[in-house]
Amino acid sequence: MADKLPDDINTDLEAARNLHLRATSDYQKCLEFNKLMSNLLARLEDDGYYKLADRVMSILLDCSPKEGSSCEKATLIGDKIKKI
């Protein structure tokens, strides 16, 4: 495992950060964010980036899209994703 993340993972992490800003009150964007983070988790684990994968897992544990309501943990998740 290299210390530097592959460009495609960095690109997807940045996309997830940007998507989360729009996902807090849009159910479809929230689902898209959740799917992107799930995909990233699998890729990080496959590539051996376990510490970062743990941080993504922590975000996914708090992320539970609900139709018809805004994100209850938007601030918490936003803070976590900024730290990645």
Buried (B, 14 or more C-beta within 10 A) or exposed (E): EEEEBEEEBEEBBEBBBEBBEEBBEBBEBBEBBBEBBBEBBEBBBEBEBEEBBEBBBBBBEEBEBEEEEEBEBBEBBBEBBEEB
